[in-house]
Amino acid sequence: MTPFGQRVRALRAARGVTLAQMAGSLGVTPAYLSALEHGKRGRPTFVLIQGVIHVLGVIWDEADELVRLADLSHPRVTVDTAGLDAEATLLANRLAREIAVLEPDELKRLADILDEAAIRRAAAPD
């Protein structure tokens, strides 16, 4: 499941909207919507995201969150390490090989490290 799909599913459940109802409102098949939620389809289009926002009647913050999550929900990621240090290539390859066997808490710790690095970069003077 993708972050976008997980959030859409939770919002649908909270609002009592079935997969078939939402798919019909969006003009897609239930199979397509299910595949999108489960990460078997690529990142949703902007038009589809806007449709989801409209169908679910989400407010500003939730709409922004859905757009952000959609951007982070491509199920087949390519990491280009050309021109980077060998350590970056090693890390990218190890992650690709081992991500399927990492526990949720291990994934969370790795994400926390990336978040901390982003905060440091944002706080650093240019």
C-alpha positions as CSV (number, residue, x, y, z in Angstrom):
1,M,0.0,0.0,0.0
2,T,1.2,3.5,-0.7
3,P,1.0,6.4,1.7
4,F,-1.6,8.1,-0.6
5,G,-3.6,4.9,-0.8
6,Q,-3.5,4.3,2.9
7,R,-4.7,7.8,3.6
8,V,-7.5,7.7,1.0
9,R,-8.7,4.3,2.4
10,A,-8.8,5.8,5.9
11,L,-10.7,8.9,4.7
12,R,-13.1,6.7,2.7
13,A,-13.8,4.6,5.8
14,A,-14.2,7.6,8.1
15,R,-16.8,9.1,5.7
16,G,-18.6,5.8,4.9
17,V,-17.7,5.9,1.2
18,T,-17.2,2.5,-0.4
19,L,-14.5,1.8,-3.0
20,A,-17.2,1.2,-5.7
21,Q,-19.0,4.5,-4.8
22,M,-15.8,6.5,-4.9
23,A,-14.6,4.8,-8.2
24,G,-17.9,5.7,-9.8
25,S,-17.7,9.3,-8.7
26,L,-14.2,9.5,-10.1
27,G,-15.0,7.8,-13.3
28,V,-12.6,5.0,-12.8
29,T,-13.2,1.3,-12.1
30,P,-13.1,-0.1,-8.6
31,A,-10.3,-2.4,-9.7
32,Y,-8.2,0.6,-10.7
33,L,-8.9,2.5,-7.5
34,S,-8.0,-0.6,-5.5
35,A,-4.8,-1.0,-7.4
36,L,-3.9,2.6,-6.9
37,E,-4.5,2.3,-3.1
38,H,-2.4,-0.8,-3.0
39,G,0.6,0.6,-4.9
40,K,0.0,-1.6,-8.0
41,R,-0.5,1.6,-10.1
42,G,1.8,4.5,-10.5
43,R,1.5,7.9,-8.8
44,P,-2.0,9.4,-9.2
45,T,-2.5,12.2,-11.6
46,F,-3.2,15.7,-10.4
47,V,-6.8,15.5,-11.8
48,L,-7.4,12.3,-9.9
49,I,-6.1,13.8,-6.7
50,Q,-8.4,16.8,-7.1
51,G,-11.3,14.4,-7.7
52,V,-10.5,12.5,-4.5
53,I,-10.4,15.7,-2.6
54,H,-13.8,16.7,-4.0
55,V,-15.4,13.3,-3.5
56,L,-14.2,13.0,0.1
57,G,-14.9,16.7,0.8
58,V,-11.6,17.2,2.5
59,I,-10.6,20.5,4.0
60,W,-7.4,22.5,3.3
61,D,-4.9,20.7,5.5
62,E,-6.2,17.3,4.5
63,A,-6.1,18.3,0.8
64,D,-2.5,19.5,1.2
65,E,-1.6,16.3,2.9
66,L,-3.1,14.2,0.1
67,V,-1.2,16.1,-2.6
68,R,2.1,15.7,-0.5
69,L,1.4,11.9,0.0
70,A,0.6,11.4,-3.7
71,D,4.0,12.9,-4.6
72,L,5.6,10.4,-2.2
73,S,3.6,7.4,-3.4
74,H,5.3,6.2,-6.5
75,P,5.5,2.4,-6.0
76,R,8.6,1.9,-8.3
77,V,11.3,4.3,-7.3
78,T,14.5,4.9,-9.2
79,V,17.5,6.3,-7.3
80,D,20.1,8.0,-9.5
81,T,23.4,8.0,-7.7
82,A,25.5,9.0,-10.7
83,G,28.0,11.6,-9.7
84,L,27.6,10.9,-6.0
85,D,30.0,9.2,-3.6
86,A,30.4,5.5,-3.6
87,E,28.7,5.5,-0.2
88,A,25.5,6.8,-1.8
89,T,25.5,4.1,-4.4
90,L,26.1,1.5,-1.7
91,L,23.3,2.8,0.4
92,A,20.8,2.9,-2.5
93,N,21.6,-0.6,-3.5
94,R,21.4,-2.0,0.0
95,L,18.1,-0.3,0.6
96,A,16.7,-1.7,-2.7
97,R,17.8,-5.2,-1.7
98,E,16.8,-5.1,2.0
99,I,13.7,-2.8,2.2
100,A,11.3,-5.7,1.9
101,V,12.6,-7.4,5.0
102,L,12.8,-4.3,7.3
103,E,10.4,-4.1,10.2
104,P,8.1,-1.1,10.5
105,D,10.1,0.3,13.4
106,E,13.3,0.1,11.4
107,L,11.7,1.9,8.5
108,K,10.5,4.6,10.9
109,R,14.0,5.0,12.3
110,L,15.4,5.4,8.8
111,A,12.7,8.0,7.9
112,D,13.5,9.8,11.1
113,I,17.2,10.1,10.1
114,L,16.1,11.6,6.8
115,D,13.8,14.0,8.5
116,E,16.5,15.2,10.9
117,A,18.9,15.7,8.0
118,A,16.2,17.8,6.1
119,I,15.7,19.9,9.2
120,R,19.4,20.5,9.6
121,R,19.7,21.5,5.9
122,A,16.7,23.9,6.2
123,A,18.2,25.5,9.3
124,A,21.7,25.9,7.8
125,P,22.7,29.3,6.4
126,D,23.1,29.4,2.6
